[in-house]
Amino acid sequence: MNQDFEIKNGELIKYHGRDENVIIPDSVTSIGDHAFYECSSLTSVKIGDSVKTIGAYAFYGCKNLISLKLPEIVEDIGYKAFYIRGDES
């Protein structure tokens, strides 16, 4: 198992890596709140076929994310899960 993933009881709690391309394992059934919060290195994500829920703010601020593959089984996507905030300067 990839050491960059913190997984507990099938939930991906936190991603600690800095890879551009990430494949979430099929053993994951949910992506927790803030799991990839402001992971600016992330450009591509393939979510495993077992994921049913994506938590609030899960990919919040992933400003370089340009490719995302969601499985058809996803039933719930949390509040601002893929929100990219604008330039606030």
Chimera marker file (.cmm) of the C-alpha trace (Angstrom):
<marker_set name="trace">
<marker id="1" x="0.000" y="0.000" z="0.000" r="1" g="1" b="0" radius="0.5"/>
<marker id="2" x="1.195" y="3.482" z="-0.856" r="1" g="1" b="0" radius="0.5"/>
<marker id="3" x="2.542" y="5.202" z="2.279" r="1" g="1" b="0" radius="0.5"/>
<marker id="4" x="1.245" y="8.564" z="1.017" r="1" g="1" b="0" radius="0.5"/>
<marker id="5" x="-2.348" y="7.477" z="1.739" r="1" g="1" b="0" radius="0.5"/>
<marker id="6" x="-3.705" y="7.567" z="5.280" r="1" g="1" b="0" radius="0.5"/>
<marker id="7" x="-6.603" y="5.097" z="5.170" r="1" g="1" b="0" radius="0.5"/>
<marker id="8" x="-8.784" y="3.968" z="8.070" r="1" g="1" b="0" radius="0.5"/>
<marker id="9" x="-11.732" y="1.574" z="7.721" r="1" g="1" b="0" radius="0.5"/>
<marker id="10" x="-11.886" y="2.135" z="3.956" r="1" g="1" b="0" radius="0.5"/>
<marker id="11" x="-11.852" y="5.933" z="4.221" r="1" g="1" b="0" radius="0.5"/>
<marker id="12" x="-8.988" y="7.889" z="2.706" r="1" g="1" b="0" radius="0.5"/>
<marker id="13" x="-8.400" y="10.325" z="5.556" r="1" g="1" b="0" radius="0.5"/>
<marker id="14" x="-5.425" y="12.247" z="4.142" r="1" g="1" b="0" radius="0.5"/>
<marker id="15" x="-3.046" y="12.218" z="1.210" r="1" g="1" b="0" radius="0.5"/>
<marker id="16" x="0.483" y="13.110" z="2.315" r="1" g="1" b="0" radius="0.5"/>
<marker id="17" x="2.261" y="12.828" z="-1.048" r="1" g="1" b="0" radius="0.5"/>
<marker id="18" x="3.281" y="15.343" z="-3.681" r="1" g="1" b="0" radius="0.5"/>
<marker id="19" x="2.700" y="13.328" z="-6.845" r="1" g="1" b="0" radius="0.5"/>
<marker id="20" x="1.124" y="14.964" z="-9.872" r="1" g="1" b="0" radius="0.5"/>
<marker id="21" x="-0.820" y="11.843" z="-10.852" r="1" g="1" b="0" radius="0.5"/>
<marker id="22" x="-2.639" y="9.849" z="-8.188" r="1" g="1" b="0" radius="0.5"/>
<marker id="23" x="-4.592" y="6.611" z="-8.408" r="1" g="1" b="0" radius="0.5"/>
<marker id="24" x="-6.806" y="6.008" z="-5.406" r="1" g="1" b="0" radius="0.5"/>
<marker id="25" x="-6.846" y="2.281" z="-4.600" r="1" g="1" b="0" radius="0.5"/>
<marker id="26" x="-9.974" y="0.162" z="-5.055" r="1" g="1" b="0" radius="0.5"/>
<marker id="27" x="-9.842" y="-0.663" z="-1.324" r="1" g="1" b="0" radius="0.5"/>
<marker id="28" x="-10.994" y="2.911" z="-0.583" r="1" g="1" b="0" radius="0.5"/>
<marker id="29" x="-14.785" y="3.322" z="-0.243" r="1" g="1" b="0" radius="0.5"/>
<marker id="30" x="-14.856" y="7.003" z="0.706" r="1" g="1" b="0" radius="0.5"/>
<marker id="31" x="-12.648" y="10.061" z="0.472" r="1" g="1" b="0" radius="0.5"/>
<marker id="32" x="-12.772" y="12.047" z="3.675" r="1" g="1" b="0" radius="0.5"/>
<marker id="33" x="-13.291" y="15.745" z="4.259" r="1" g="1" b="0" radius="0.5"/>
<marker id="34" x="-10.151" y="17.759" z="3.366" r="1" g="1" b="0" radius="0.5"/>
<marker id="35" x="-8.272" y="14.601" z="2.212" r="1" g="1" b="0" radius="0.5"/>
<marker id="36" x="-6.447" y="16.414" z="-0.628" r="1" g="1" b="0" radius="0.5"/>
<marker id="37" x="-6.992" y="19.960" z="0.701" r="1" g="1" b="0" radius="0.5"/>
<marker id="38" x="-4.806" y="22.457" z="-1.214" r="1" g="1" b="0" radius="0.5"/>
<marker id="39" x="-2.663" y="19.728" z="-2.783" r="1" g="1" b="0" radius="0.5"/>
<marker id="40" x="-1.263" y="22.080" z="-5.422" r="1" g="1" b="0" radius="0.5"/>
<marker id="41" x="1.015" y="19.473" z="-7.045" r="1" g="1" b="0" radius="0.5"/>
<marker id="42" x="-1.963" y="17.331" z="-8.056" r="1" g="1" b="0" radius="0.5"/>
<marker id="43" x="-2.853" y="17.410" z="-11.773" r="1" g="1" b="0" radius="0.5"/>
<marker id="44" x="-4.617" y="14.079" z="-12.339" r="1" g="1" b="0" radius="0.5"/>
<marker id="45" x="-6.702" y="11.757" z="-10.139" r="1" g="1" b="0" radius="0.5"/>
<marker id="46" x="-8.247" y="8.384" z="-10.899" r="1" g="1" b="0" radius="0.5"/>
<marker id="47" x="-10.674" y="7.466" z="-8.147" r="1" g="1" b="0" radius="0.5"/>
<marker id="48" x="-10.963" y="3.743" z="-7.461" r="1" g="1" b="0" radius="0.5"/>
<marker id="49" x="-14.101" y="1.883" z="-8.493" r="1" g="1" b="0" radius="0.5"/>
<marker id="50" x="-15.221" y="1.287" z="-4.884" r="1" g="1" b="0" radius="0.5"/>
<marker id="51" x="-15.534" y="4.947" z="-3.835" r="1" g="1" b="0" radius="0.5"/>
<marker id="52" x="-19.147" y="5.891" z="-3.055" r="1" g="1" b="0" radius="0.5"/>
<marker id="53" x="-18.668" y="9.208" z="-1.253" r="1" g="1" b="0" radius="0.5"/>
<marker id="54" x="-16.370" y="12.203" z="-1.539" r="1" g="1" b="0" radius="0.5"/>
<marker id="55" x="-16.279" y="14.426" z="1.510" r="1" g="1" b="0" radius="0.5"/>
<marker id="56" x="-16.610" y="18.169" z="1.880" r="1" g="1" b="0" radius="0.5"/>
<marker id="57" x="-13.566" y="20.143" z="0.723" r="1" g="1" b="0" radius="0.5"/>
<marker id="58" x="-11.882" y="16.856" z="-0.307" r="1" g="1" b="0" radius="0.5"/>
<marker id="59" x="-10.055" y="18.448" z="-3.261" r="1" g="1" b="0" radius="0.5"/>
<marker id="60" x="-10.511" y="22.078" z="-2.208" r="1" g="1" b="0" radius="0.5"/>
<marker id="61" x="-7.814" y="24.362" z="-3.560" r="1" g="1" b="0" radius="0.5"/>
<marker id="62" x="-6.215" y="21.770" z="-5.877" r="1" g="1" b="0" radius="0.5"/>
<marker id="63" x="-5.629" y="24.532" z="-8.396" r="1" g="1" b="0" radius="0.5"/>
<marker id="64" x="-3.666" y="22.414" z="-10.883" r="1" g="1" b="0" radius="0.5"/>
<marker id="65" x="-6.132" y="19.510" z="-11.050" r="1" g="1" b="0" radius="0.5"/>
<marker id="66" x="-7.092" y="19.165" z="-14.715" r="1" g="1" b="0" radius="0.5"/>
<marker id="67" x="-8.045" y="15.495" z="-15.050" r="1" g="1" b="0" radius="0.5"/>
<marker id="68" x="-10.426" y="13.532" z="-12.843" r="1" g="1" b="0" radius="0.5"/>
<marker id="69" x="-11.931" y="10.078" z="-13.346" r="1" g="1" b="0" radius="0.5"/>
<marker id="70" x="-14.932" y="9.351" z="-11.139" r="1" g="1" b="0" radius="0.5"/>
<marker id="71" x="-16.477" y="5.890" z="-10.921" r="1" g="1" b="0" radius="0.5"/>
<marker id="72" x="-20.186" y="5.593" z="-11.733" r="1" g="1" b="0" radius="0.5"/>
<marker id="73" x="-20.841" y="4.268" z="-8.221" r="1" g="1" b="0" radius="0.5"/>
<marker id="74" x="-20.247" y="7.677" z="-6.545" r="1" g="1" b="0" radius="0.5"/>
<marker id="75" x="-23.464" y="8.572" z="-4.694" r="1" g="1" b="0" radius="0.5"/>
<marker id="76" x="-22.522" y="11.687" z="-2.742" r="1" g="1" b="0" radius="0.5"/>
<marker id="77" x="-20.116" y="14.569" z="-3.308" r="1" g="1" b="0" radius="0.5"/>
<marker id="78" x="-19.677" y="16.875" z="-0.327" r="1" g="1" b="0" radius="0.5"/>
<marker id="79" x="-19.856" y="20.642" z="-0.090" r="1" g="1" b="0" radius="0.5"/>
<marker id="80" x="-17.160" y="22.419" z="-2.142" r="1" g="1" b="0" radius="0.5"/>
<marker id="81" x="-15.393" y="19.088" z="-2.737" r="1" g="1" b="0" radius="0.5"/>
<marker id="82" x="-13.721" y="20.455" z="-5.885" r="1" g="1" b="0" radius="0.5"/>
<marker id="83" x="-13.758" y="24.177" z="-5.153" r="1" g="1" b="0" radius="0.5"/>
<marker id="84" x="-10.931" y="26.279" z="-6.564" r="1" g="1" b="0" radius="0.5"/>
<marker id="85" x="-10.954" y="29.720" z="-5.030" r="1" g="1" b="0" radius="0.5"/>
<marker id="86" x="-10.132" y="32.705" z="-7.204" r="1" g="1" b="0" radius="0.5"/>
<marker id="87" x="-7.207" y="35.054" z="-6.915" r="1" g="1" b="0" radius="0.5"/>
<marker id="88" x="-7.867" y="37.022" z="-3.744" r="1" g="1" b="0" radius="0.5"/>
<marker id="89" x="-4.956" y="39.428" z="-4.057" r="1" g="1" b="0" radius="0.5"/>
<link id1="1" id2="2" r="1" g="1" b="0" radius="0.2"/>
<link id1="2" id2="3" r="1" g="1" b="0" radius="0.2"/>
<link id1="3" id2="4" r="1" g="1" b="0" radius="0.2"/>
<link id1="4" id2="5" r="1" g="1" b="0" radius="0.2"/>
<link id1="5" id2="6" r="1" g="1" b="0" radius="0.2"/>
<link id1="6" id2="7" r="1" g="1" b="0" radius="0.2"/>
<link id1="7" id2="8" r="1" g="1" b="0" radius="0.2"/>
<link id1="8" id2="9" r="1" g="1" b="0" radius="0.2"/>
<link id1="9" id2="10" r="1" g="1" b="0" radius="0.2"/>
<link id1="10" id2="11" r="1" g="1" b="0" radius="0.2"/>
<link id1="11" id2="12" r="1" g="1" b="0" radius="0.2"/>
<link id1="12" id2="13" r="1" g="1" b="0" radius="0.2"/>
<link id1="13" id2="14" r="1" g="1" b="0" radius="0.2"/>
<link id1="14" id2="15" r="1" g="1" b="0" radius="0.2"/>
<link id1="15" id2="16" r="1" g="1" b="0" radius="0.2"/>
<link id1="16" id2="17" r="1" g="1" b="0" radius="0.2"/>
<link id1="17" id2="18" r="1" g="1" b="0" radius="0.2"/>
<link id1="18" id2="19" r="1" g="1" b="0" radius="0.2"/>
<link id1="19" id2="20" r="1" g="1" b="0" radius="0.2"/>
<link id1="20" id2="21" r="1" g="1" b="0" radius="0.2"/>
<link id1="21" id2="22" r="1" g="1" b="0" radius="0.2"/>
<link id1="22" id2="23" r="1" g="1" b="0" radius="0.2"/>
<link id1="23" id2="24" r="1" g="1" b="0" radius="0.2"/>
<link id1="24" id2="25" r="1" g="1" b="0" radius="0.2"/>
<link id1="25" id2="26" r="1" g="1" b="0" radius="0.2"/>
<link id1="26" id2="27" r="1" g="1" b="0" radius="0.2"/>
<link id1="27" id2="28" r="1" g="1" b="0" radius="0.2"/>
<link id1="28" id2="29" r="1" g="1" b="0" radius="0.2"/>
<link id1="29" id2="30" r="1" g="1" b="0" radius="0.2"/>
<link id1="30" id2="31" r="1" g="1" b="0" radius="0.2"/>
<link id1="31" id2="32" r="1" g="1" b="0" radius="0.2"/>
<link id1="32" id2="33" r="1" g="1" b="0" radius="0.2"/>
<link id1="33" id2="34" r="1" g="1" b="0" radius="0.2"/>
<link id1="34" id2="35" r="1" g="1" b="0" radius="0.2"/>
<link id1="35" id2="36" r="1" g="1" b="0" radius="0.2"/>
<link id1="36" id2="37" r="1" g="1" b="0" radius="0.2"/>
<link id1="37" id2="38" r="1" g="1" b="0" radius="0.2"/>
<link id1="38" id2="39" r="1" g="1" b="0" radius="0.2"/>
<link id1="39" id2="40" r="1" g="1" b="0" radius="0.2"/>
<link id1="40" id2="41" r="1" g="1" b="0" radius="0.2"/>
<link id1="41" id2="42" r="1" g="1" b="0" radius="0.2"/>
<link id1="42" id2="43" r="1" g="1" b="0" radius="0.2"/>
<link id1="43" id2="44" r="1" g="1" b="0" radius="0.2"/>
<link id1="44" id2="45" r="1" g="1" b="0" radius="0.2"/>
<link id1="45" id2="46" r="1" g="1" b="0" radius="0.2"/>
<link id1="46" id2="47" r="1" g="1" b="0" radius="0.2"/>
<link id1="47" id2="48" r="1" g="1" b="0" radius="0.2"/>
<link id1="48" id2="49" r="1" g="1" b="0" radius="0.2"/>
<link id1="49" id2="50" r="1" g="1" b="0" radius="0.2"/>
<link id1="50" id2="51" r="1" g="1" b="0" radius="0.2"/>
<link id1="51" id2="52" r="1" g="1" b="0" radius="0.2"/>
<link id1="52" id2="53" r="1" g="1" b="0" radius="0.2"/>
<link id1="53" id2="54" r="1" g="1" b="0" radius="0.2"/>
<link id1="54" id2="55" r="1" g="1" b="0" radius="0.2"/>
<link id1="55" id2="56" r="1" g="1" b="0" radius="0.2"/>
<link id1="56" id2="57" r="1" g="1" b="0" radius="0.2"/>
<link id1="57" id2="58" r="1" g="1" b="0" radius="0.2"/>
<link id1="58" id2="59" r="1" g="1" b="0" radius="0.2"/>
<link id1="59" id2="60" r="1" g="1" b="0" radius="0.2"/>
<link id1="60" id2="61" r="1" g="1" b="0" radius="0.2"/>
<link id1="61" id2="62" r="1" g="1" b="0" radius="0.2"/>
<link id1="62" id2="63" r="1" g="1" b="0" radius="0.2"/>
<link id1="63" id2="64" r="1" g="1" b="0" radius="0.2"/>
<link id1="64" id2="65" r="1" g="1" b="0" radius="0.2"/>
<link id1="65" id2="66" r="1" g="1" b="0" radius="0.2"/>
<link id1="66" id2="67" r="1" g="1" b="0" radius="0.2"/>
<link id1="67" id2="68" r="1" g="1" b="0" radius="0.2"/>
<link id1="68" id2="69" r="1" g="1" b="0" radius="0.2"/>
<link id1="69" id2="70" r="1" g="1" b="0" radius="0.2"/>
<link id1="70" id2="71" r="1" g="1" b="0" radius="0.2"/>
<link id1="71" id2="72" r="1" g="1" b="0" radius="0.2"/>
<link id1="72" id2="73" r="1" g="1" b="0" radius="0.2"/>
<link id1="73" id2="74" r="1" g="1" b="0" radius="0.2"/>
<link id1="74" id2="75" r="1" g="1" b="0" radius="0.2"/>
<link id1="75" id2="76" r="1" g="1" b="0" radius="0.2"/>
<link id1="76" id2="77" r="1" g="1" b="0" radius="0.2"/>
<link id1="77" id2="78" r="1" g="1" b="0" radius="0.2"/>
<link id1="78" id2="79" r="1" g="1" b="0" radius="0.2"/>
<link id1="79" id2="80" r="1" g="1" b="0" radius="0.2"/>
<link id1="80" id2="81" r="1" g="1" b="0" radius="0.2"/>
<link id1="81" id2="82" r="1" g="1" b="0" radius="0.2"/>
<link id1="82" id2="83" r="1" g="1" b="0" radius="0.2"/>
<link id1="83" id2="84" r="1" g="1" b="0" radius="0.2"/>
<link id1="84" id2="85" r="1" g="1" b="0" radius="0.2"/>
<link id1="85" id2="86" r="1" g="1" b="0" radius="0.2"/>
<link id1="86" id2="87" r="1" g="1" b="0" radius="0.2"/>
<link id1="87" id2="88" r="1" g="1" b="0" radius="0.2"/>
<link id1="88" id2="89" r="1" g="1" b="0" radius="0.2"/>
</marker_set>
